[in-house]
Amino acid sequence: MSYNSFLDTYFSSWWFGLGVPLVFMLILIVFSKQIYRRKDYTFGMRTINIAVPFVFAITSALINPMYLGYGHPAAIDEIRMINGRLIVMDHILTLGTRGADPDAYMRVHVLNAENGSKIIRFPAGNGARLIGIHGDSLSVARFNDVAYFSVTNGKQYVVYNTETLPKLFPELSTGVDNFMWCDDRNIMEMSSNDGKKWDLFTATGKLITEDAKRAKSKIATYNIYIESREIRREEETGDKVIVQLSGKGENQNQMYVTNREDSILNENLIFLVGLPVGIDIKDSCFFILHYETLKKERFILSCVTLDGKKVVWEIKQTQFNADYTYPEVYAPHVGVDETSGKVFFSIDKEIFAVNIKDGKLLWRTKL
């Protein structure tokens, strides 16, 4: 689905989407006597006049967010650089009712990481979560299935669920009894009807037995990764904490960088409700998202050395958008890519890219 500024504006406004059909209906009601008395006003014309505003209203309230995907985002949900492509996931909302909240339908944007230009956008479904890219195929995990889309044209390749898997994998020909999500939806752990246990890696579509998975898990990769508020390294003897964010005593809001023995590495560096959001192994740095106040309305992004002793650079949200305040249900998102030397983050409905070494702005793009 390509971008369309007119349709994005139209479907972003409830006045256009619901107000215009409502006004049209009111006009029909007010002038109904004059209109219906006309001899050339046939039954078919009456039906069309009544149906058109309903179709427009339903399209704005349900059909567009579920299937078309036009409009400005309600919020940005994820930013990731995968295989040289900058992928942004956001969502738009259906119209809620008195008894039910609006549903969030996700969209995928593919952006040019060098200048922020928008390449393609396509809807990904309700509750979708970005998994990864394998070749031209982008995978997203939804509540009950995994869908694979082309990042070139946005078309859906295939869907993995309990109905389609037996047709796609001979190993599951007896049928899938049940499955559960594991590893943050990166693995579908399932049981086939012949009693065997399987793991489907959603990023690659590779199916292996549980025994093969256990053997593979024993191999140490020495990767450095983020686990909650800890920076960890995979080792043969077990994962070890390099540094972590923790508070003092009962005050767990003001956070410090500490080592694995909980010793504070620099008393002068305080991060309010801080959270590690990325790592730059090449430059021995990691990135902390923290806030101006406990209300978490405006954020600060700090690049800190992996020894926890120095802030390399710092960005405040107020440098780019001082007016916007994050509501309680939404949070800013950050993506770090060592290969391109960029850090990406969101403010409201806008994506920013800064240099990974000094934090200087490279580009900004509104979705």
Secondary structure as GFF3:
##gff-version 3
##sequence-region A 1 367
A	DSSP	alpha_helix	5	12	.	.	.	ID=ss1
A	DSSP	alpha_helix	14	14	.	.	.	ID=ss2
A	DSSP	pi_helix	15	19	.	.	.	ID=ss3
A	DSSP	alpha_helix	20	30	.	.	.	ID=ss4
A	DSSP	alpha_helix	32	36	.	.	.	ID=ss5
A	DSSP	alpha_helix	43	58	.	.	.	ID=ss6
A	DSSP	pi_helix	59	68	.	.	.	ID=ss7
A	DSSP	beta_strand	75	82	.	.	.	ID=ss8
A	DSSP	beta_strand	85	93	.	.	.	ID=ss9
A	DSSP	beta_strand	104	111	.	.	.	ID=ss10
A	DSSP	beta_strand	118	126	.	.	.	ID=ss11
A	DSSP	beta_strand	129	134	.	.	.	ID=ss12
A	DSSP	beta_strand	137	141	.	.	.	ID=ss13
A	DSSP	beta_strand	146	150	.	.	.	ID=ss14
A	DSSP	beta_strand	156	160	.	.	.	ID=ss15
A	DSSP	alpha_helix	165	168	.	.	.	ID=ss16
A	DSSP	three_ten_helix	170	172	.	.	.	ID=ss17
A	DSSP	beta_strand	176	182	.	.	.	ID=ss18
A	DSSP	beta_strand	187	192	.	.	.	ID=ss19
A	DSSP	beta_strand	197	201	.	.	.	ID=ss20
A	DSSP	beta_strand	206	209	.	.	.	ID=ss21
A	DSSP	alpha_helix	210	217	.	.	.	ID=ss22
A	DSSP	beta_strand	224	227	.	.	.	ID=ss23
A	DSSP	beta_strand	230	233	.	.	.	ID=ss24
A	DSSP	beta_strand	240	248	.	.	.	ID=ss25
A	DSSP	beta_strand	251	258	.	.	.	ID=ss26
A	DSSP	beta_strand	271	272	.	.	.	ID=ss27
A	DSSP	beta_strand	275	280	.	.	.	ID=ss28
A	DSSP	beta_strand	285	291	.	.	.	ID=ss29
A	DSSP	beta_strand	299	305	.	.	.	ID=ss30
A	DSSP	beta_strand	311	316	.	.	.	ID=ss31
A	DSSP	three_ten_helix	317	319	.	.	.	ID=ss32
A	DSSP	beta_strand	334	337	.	.	.	ID=ss33
A	DSSP	beta_strand	342	347	.	.	.	ID=ss34
A	DSSP	beta_strand	350	355	.	.	.	ID=ss35
A	DSSP	beta_strand	361	366	.	.	.	ID=ss36
###
